[in-house]
Amino acid sequence: MTAEAAARTREQRQATAGFWADAWWRLRHDPTTMVAFGVLATFVILAIGADVLAENVFLTSFSKQDLLSSYRKPTLEDAAVWLGADNLGRSQIVRLLYGGRVSLFVGVFGMIITMTIGVAIGLSAGYFKGWWDDVVVWLVSTLASIPLIYLFIIVGMLFRLDAIVLPLFLGLFGWLGIANLSRGQTFALRERDYVTAARTIGASNARIMFRHIFPNLVPLMIVIAMLDVGGNILAESALSFLGFGIQPPTPSWGNMLSGATEFYYRGAHLIYAPGILISITVLCMYLIGDGLRDALDPRLRGSVAGRRRR
């Protein structure tokens, strides 16, 4: 590597470090985003600690039945029924903790699969162009013309959609938009001066893609990833109403909400908590995504640097 190329690489790394420092400063000074982070972190901690809380605080499990307590109203006399009991006398609050773990896992795991497939296909198509780009464009256009609801109905008839299989199919069917977006960004980035310089000094295609182009896709992909988690949680909830979501007895917020509608007149209180938790979680995801979009906007960098110096 020549001295000029080495200097250019150092400048790029310094610029990248400065970009992330400014983004973190903007994020920390966005109260709405930080509150959303706090609420979401609380939900995640409670979901992870569901076993400990069920055993030591509520003294029951999500599957333990007590038919004498069926449709019991919320009461503070017994911790296990702070939010009431369902039609089988199972603790609603404990099932919400376990359901949160399942719903959040579906959202995150589905997002990881979506982002991995979408970015890999879009990055390679945008960089190499040619026949591979033509294949990707045809594939995305063809699959996008098929309503996802029909695909999930077919999948639901062929497979039992548990907490592993459902996010797998959410990811396999949800990568089209990510691929299009990353492909378009890669088209623009591959013509930048630093990419041309790297190609001139003999850098391999893999190095150019993963050292020079991919890092510039990360800010946008982070925002899209947060939105995708919320979308997957909503998708699981919608599929539960159609009977193709997470299947009982495994609780999820989606199937708890769907199941509660069947006995609304006897246990109306069972509808509110899962519906509110789904709404708050998805709202937090969208607020965080919006905050990250503002924090990672390079157009704000100069003004932020000035405020930090003051």
Secondary structure as the mmCIF struct_conf table of DSSP 4:
data_model
#
loop_
_struct_conf.conf_type_id
_struct_conf.id
_struct_conf.beg_label_comp_id
_struct_conf.beg_label_asym_id
_struct_conf.beg_label_seq_id
_struct_conf.end_label_comp_id
_struct_conf.end_label_asym_id
_struct_conf.end_label_seq_id
HELX_RH_AL_P HELX_RH_AL_P1 ALA A 3 ARG A 28
TURN_TY1_P TURN_TY1_P1 HIS A 29 HIS A 29
HELX_RH_AL_P HELX_RH_AL_P2 PRO A 31 ILE A 48
TURN_TY1_P TURN_TY1_P2 GLY A 49 GLY A 49
HELX_RH_AL_P HELX_RH_AL_P3 ALA A 50 ASN A 56
TURN_TY1_P TURN_TY1_P3 VAL A 57 VAL A 57
BEND BEND1 PHE A 58 PHE A 58
BEND BEND2 THR A 60 THR A 60
TURN_TY1_P TURN_TY1_P4 PHE A 62 SER A 63
HELX_RH_3T_P HELX_RH_3T_P1 LEU A 67 SER A 69
TURN_TY1_P TURN_TY1_P5 SER A 70 TYR A 71
HELX_LH_PP_P HELX_LH_PP_P1 ARG A 72 PRO A 74
BEND BEND3 LEU A 76 ASP A 78
HELX_RH_3T_P HELX_RH_3T_P2 ALA A 79 VAL A 81
TURN_TY1_P TURN_TY1_P6 TRP A 82 LEU A 83
STRN STRN1 ALA A 85 ALA A 85
TURN_TY1_P TURN_TY1_P7 ASN A 87 LEU A 88
STRN STRN2 SER A 91 SER A 91
HELX_RH_AL_P HELX_RH_AL_P4 GLN A 92 PHE A 128
HELX_RH_AL_P HELX_RH_AL_P5 GLY A 130 ALA A 144
TURN_TY1_P TURN_TY1_P8 SER A 145 SER A 145
BEND BEND4 ILE A 146 ILE A 146
HELX_RH_AL_P HELX_RH_AL_P6 LEU A 148 LEU A 158
BEND BEND5 PHE A 159 PHE A 159
TURN_TY1_P TURN_TY1_P9 ALA A 163 ILE A 164
HELX_RH_AL_P HELX_RH_AL_P7 VAL A 165 GLY A 174
HELX_RH_AL_P HELX_RH_AL_P8 LEU A 176 LEU A 189
TURN_TY1_P TURN_TY1_P10 ARG A 190 GLU A 191
BEND BEND6 ARG A 192 ARG A 192
HELX_RH_AL_P HELX_RH_AL_P9 ASP A 193 THR A 200
TURN_TY1_P TURN_TY1_P11 ILE A 201 GLY A 202
HELX_RH_AL_P HELX_RH_AL_P10 ASN A 205 ARG A 207
HELX_RH_PI_P HELX_RH_PI_P1 ILE A 208 ILE A 213
HELX_RH_AL_P HELX_RH_AL_P11 PHE A 214 PHE A 241
TURN_TY1_P TURN_TY1_P12 LEU A 242 GLY A 243
BEND BEND7 GLY A 245 ILE A 246
HELX_LH_PP_P HELX_LH_PP_P2 GLN A 247 GLN A 247
TURN_TY1_P TURN_TY1_P13 PRO A 248 PRO A 249
BEND BEND8 THR A 250 THR A 250
HELX_RH_AL_P HELX_RH_AL_P12 TRP A 253 ALA A 260
HELX_RH_3T_P HELX_RH_3T_P3 THR A 261 PHE A 263
TURN_TY1_P TURN_TY1_P14 TYR A 264 ARG A 266
TURN_TY1_P TURN_TY1_P15 ALA A 268 ALA A 268
HELX_RH_AL_P HELX_RH_AL_P13 HIS A 269 ALA A 295
TURN_TY1_P TURN_TY1_P16 LEU A 296 LEU A 296
HELX_RH_3T_P HELX_RH_3T_P4 PRO A 298 LEU A 300
HELX_RH_AL_P HELX_RH_AL_P14 ARG A 301 ARG A 309
#
